[in-house]
Amino acid sequence: MNTQTHNQAGFAEEPGIMTGTTTAHAEAPDTTTSRSDAVDAKGRPLAVVPHRVPWLEVGIFIVVAFGLAWLACLPLWLSDEGIGDPVALLICGSAMMFSPLVAGIVAHIVQRRRARDRGEAMSSAPRYFGFWPLRPFGRVIWMTVAAFFGIMVLVVLGYLVAAAFGWGRFDFTGLSAFKEQVATLPGMSSIPVAVAVVGYLLLMIAGSLANFGVTIGEEFGWRGWLLTSLRPLGTWPALLIVGVIWGLWHAPLILLGYNFNRPDIVGLGLMVGGCVTLGILFGWLRLRTGSVWPAVAAHAALNGSAGMLLGLFLTAGAPAPDSALVAYLGVSGWIVSALVTVVLVATGQFREQPELGFKKATPTEAVPQPTAHVQNP
């Protein structure tokens, strides 16, 4: 964080604010919080950005996350069916998604012990991971809701990009493939198409909400612990490194043909590209709100909506499109994510990185006024 200095406890301190009993003489910028040397009731700093990258702990995180991911997917590798068994895929994939959370917990335990040995204070684990407190409540909640439905909009935009480049045949107005599928269901032939579409979308939303339970496992690790720990490198290096690690972590499934039907280095490269571009947006949600919950919501909605929206908009009788081009983690999604990122950068959205539980500085808080003491004659 180039605009910050650091205190002896090892956590970021805002410029223009001095610790101790000295009065601050500079107003804090509008994008900063009230005082980043503030502490909670137990004396732990509220600011979460460490003074330095805990490289040992980052290494531990990677080893644990990758090791548990391969272990969770080992039954798929030993099975003759691989990812062809949907039940086994669901069980192994769900278990794999909790490996970043476990890795984050292990790394954070080591990090806290090493910080204590150095005499450095750390923020509480819930604050460091970004899941508590939910304050400012309004900012966290509305951004979580916006992220949940916003990622669905981006998925549709990705399909529009794919259609524009001729990478797939879509029927956005007639919904011919959807109508064909509905007609095959018993008792559905008399149901109006609009009613069927609404029911389908409600089912998609319910499935996306159900995904919260497993996407917590990923996001508490990637955007919770890892992104926070890499922030001393600067915003963009941290976002890009997390994206690359996130993409490579998917190797146990990608190398079996999951996502892109390319069980080789090409498929893994596609996944890395998708995770870097999408990870920038998920990381922005984390940095812009100070909370990990908007990223959890966006991840859950992506997993729950991408396939169902594709089924809604495909043209009847058309061959299945190449997921490397059409999927949101594929090329069309890269384009949409890149365009959104450009807009966010152009509007200065990456410069605002508040922390949870901070109030915005007011002039009276930033520049305390001395109290006059008048002696009686």
N, C-alpha and C positions, 0 to 999 in steps of 0.2 A: 504494500500500500504506500505509494509514493508520497502521499500527503500527510503521513503520520510519522510521529516520532515514537519512541518506546520507553516505557518506564523500567525501573529495575526489576519489577516483578515479571517482566517479559511479555507484557501485553501492550497493544497499541494504545497510544495516548494522542488526543487531538492536539493539533497545533494551536498555539495562542492561549493554552490553559496550563497553568503551572500548579504543581501539587504542593502539599503542605499548607502553610497559613498565608502564603503570598496571594495577593489578589490578581486575577486574570485581567490583562489589559487589552485583549483583542476579542472582538465578537466572533463567536463560532459561526462558520458558514451555515447556510440554511440546510445543507444536506447532511450535517453532522448531528450527533446526539448531544445530550446535555453535558455530561462529563464522563469520559471513558475511563477515568481513574476511580469511578464509583464502585462500591462493593455491595454485596447483598448482606443479609442479616448475619451470615456466618463469616463475613469478611472476605469472601471470594470475589474477584473482579467480575464486573458485568461484561466487559469486553472479551471477546472470544479469540481474536486473531493472535496467534502466538508470535513471539519475537523472532523466532527462527523456525525453519521447517524441521520437524522431528524426523529426520531421515531414517533413523533406526526403526522407529515406529511405523513409518510408511512402508519400509521393507517387510516388517512383520505383517502389516495389513495385507500386502500383496500376496505373500506366501500363504497366509491363512485363507484368504478369499479364493485364490486360485486352487489351492489344495482341496478345500471343501467342495468347490464347484466340480472338480473332476471326480471326487469321491461320490458326490450325489448322483452324477451321471454315469458312474461305472456300470450299474445294471443295464443301461441302454447299450453300452459298448460290448457287454458280454452276451447280450441277447441277439439272436439271429434276426429279430425284427427291427432292432434299432429304434428309430423314432416312429416306426410304423404302428406301434402299440400305443394308442392314445391314452390309455389309463396309466401305463408306465411313464409315458412322456409327461403327463400332468403331475404325477407324484414326484418324479425326479426333477422336473423343471421347477416345481414349487419349492422343493427342498433346496435346490441350487440358489434360489433367489434370496435365501436367508444367510448365505455365506458372507456377503459384505457386512451385514449387521453384526454377525459373530466376530468377523475380523476387526470391525471398528471397536467393539467392546474390548477385545483382547489388546489391541494397540493402545486404546485409551487408558487401560489399566497400567500398562507399562509406562506410558507417557506421564501419568500422574505420579507414579512412584519416582521416576527420574526427576521430575520437576520438584517434588518434595525434597529429594536428596540435594538438589541445587539451591534449596531455599526459595523457590519461585512459587507464586500462587497461581492457580488456574481457576477458570470459571467452572461452574457446576457442569456435570455431564449433560443434563437436559439442555442447558443453554449452549454448550459447545456443539452438540449434535443438532441443535436448532429446532427441537420439538416442544420446548416449554421455556418460559411462559408464553401463552398466546396473547401477547401484548405488544403493540396496539392491536386489540382484538379485531377492530374493523378492517384494518389493513390485511391482516392474516386471513381472515375469513373470506373477504370479497376476492382477494387474489387467488385463494384456493378454489373458489367456485369458478372464477374466470379461467383459471388454468385447466380445470376439468372439462369445461365445454369448449374452451378455446382450442385445445389440441384436436378435438373432433373437427373443428372448422379447418384447421391446417391439414388434416388428413384428406378432407374433401378437396381442398385446394391442390394437394399433391396429385389426386386423381385427375383434376382438371388439367394440370400441367402434363401429365402422362398422355391424356387424350389429345392435347394440343400438339404434342410431338409424335403422335401416332404410335405410341408404345402399347396401346390397348384399345379395345372397342368398348365404349361406354354409352349407355342410354340414360342420360341424366333426367330426361323429361318423361319418357315413356316407361322406364323401369321394366323393360320387357323380361329380363331374366328373373326379376323378383316376382312379377305376375305369373310367370310360368311355374315357379316353385310353389307359390301360394295355391295355384289351381290344382296341384297334385295332393294337397293336404285334405283329408276328409272333412267335409262340412264347411270348407273355406270358400267354395266357389261363389256363394251368394253374399259374401262379405265385401262391402265397398273397398276399393283399393286404398283410399285415404285412411280408412279405419285400420286396415292391415298394416299400412306403413307406420301409423302412430303406435300400434301395438308392438311392431318390430323395433322401433326406436326406443320405446319404454323398456323393452327387454334388453336392448343394448346398454341403456343407462344402468339398469339393475346389475347387469353383468360387470360393468365397469366399476360400480360401487363395491361389488364383491371382491374386486381385485385389490382393493386397498390393503387387505390383510397381508398379501405377499409383496406388493411393491414397497411397503414399509421396510421389508428386509433389504431391498436394494438401496433405496434412497437414503435411509439412515446411514448406510455405509458410504455411498458415492458422494452425494451432496451434503450429507451430515458430517461425518468425520473426515473423509479424505479431502474434500474441497476446503473445509475450514483449515486443515493442517497445511495445505499447500498455498494458502493465500499470501504468506510473506513473499512468495515469488512474484506477485503481481496478479491482477485479475486474469489476463489472457493466458499467461503460461499455466496458471492453475487450472483454468477451464479446459485447455487443450490436453494437458497431461491426464486429467481425470477422464476425458473422453476416450483417449487412446487406451488407457487401462481398462475402462469399462468395456470397450469393444473387444479387446483381447480376452477378457474374462469369459466371454460367450463361446470361446473355442470348443469346449466339450460338446455343445449342441450344434454349432455351425459346421464343424468337421464331420458331423453325421448327416449333413444336408438340410438342417433346419433353417428356416427363414428364406433362403435363396436357392435351395436345391443345388447348391454347389459345395460339395464336401471336400473343399481344398483351400489353398491359400487365397484364391480369388474370392471365395465366399467370406473368408475371415477378413480380407481387406475391405469388402463391401460393408461388413458389420462395423469395422473400425470407423470407416467414413461416416456411416449413419450415426454412430454413437458420438462422434466428435461434433457433428453439426447439430444433432438434437440435444447433446449434452450442454452445448452453449446456452440453449434456451432453458433447459432445466436448471442449469447453474445460475442463469440470470434470475429465475424465480426465487432461488434460494438467497442470492445476494441482495436482491431488490426488496425483499420482505424481511430478511433476517430469519426466516422460518423454513424448515424443510417440508412443511405440509403442502404448499402449492406444487412442489416437484413430485411428491407422492401422488397427489391427485392427477396431475398431468400424465404420469407414468401409468397409473391405473386406467385412465380413460383411453390412452393409446392402445394398451393391450386389449381392452375390452371392445373397442370400436373399429379398429382398422379393418379386420376381416369382415365384420358385419356390414360396414359401409361399402366395402368392395362388392359384396354380394348384392347389395341394394342397387348399385349403379351399373353393373355389367350388362352387356347386350346379350340377349338370348342367342344361344347357339355359337357364340364367339369362343375361340380357344382361350384357355387360361393365359393371362398375360404373364410376362416375365417379371417375377417379383423383384429382381435386381433393378429393374427400371421403374416399376409401378409402386412397390411398397414404400411406406413412408421412410423406412430405413434405407431404401434404395435411392436411385438417382433423382427421381421426382421429388422425394422428400428432402434431399440435400438442397435442391434449388429453393424450395419453399422456406426451409429453415435459414438458408443464407440470406434470402430477401428480408425475412423478419429480423434477422440479426442486424442487417444494414440499417433498417429503420430504427431499431433500438439504439444503435451506436450514434446515428445521426441526431437523435433526439436526446442524447446524453443520459440514457437510462442506466448505463453501466457505471456512471459516476456516483449514483445514489446507492449506498450500501449500508443501511441502518442495522442496528442490532435489536434483538428482541428485548423488551422490557425497558427501553430507553424512552425518555420524553425528549421532544425536540427542544433545543436550547432557546430560551427566551432572553431578551436583553438583560433582564434583572438577574437571571441565572448565570449568564455568561460573564457579566460584569457586575459583581456584587458591589453595592454601595456601602461605604463605611457609615456606621451609626455615630451620630454626634453626641458627645457627652458634655453637658453644660454644668459647670459648678455654680452652686449658689454663692453669692457674694457674702 
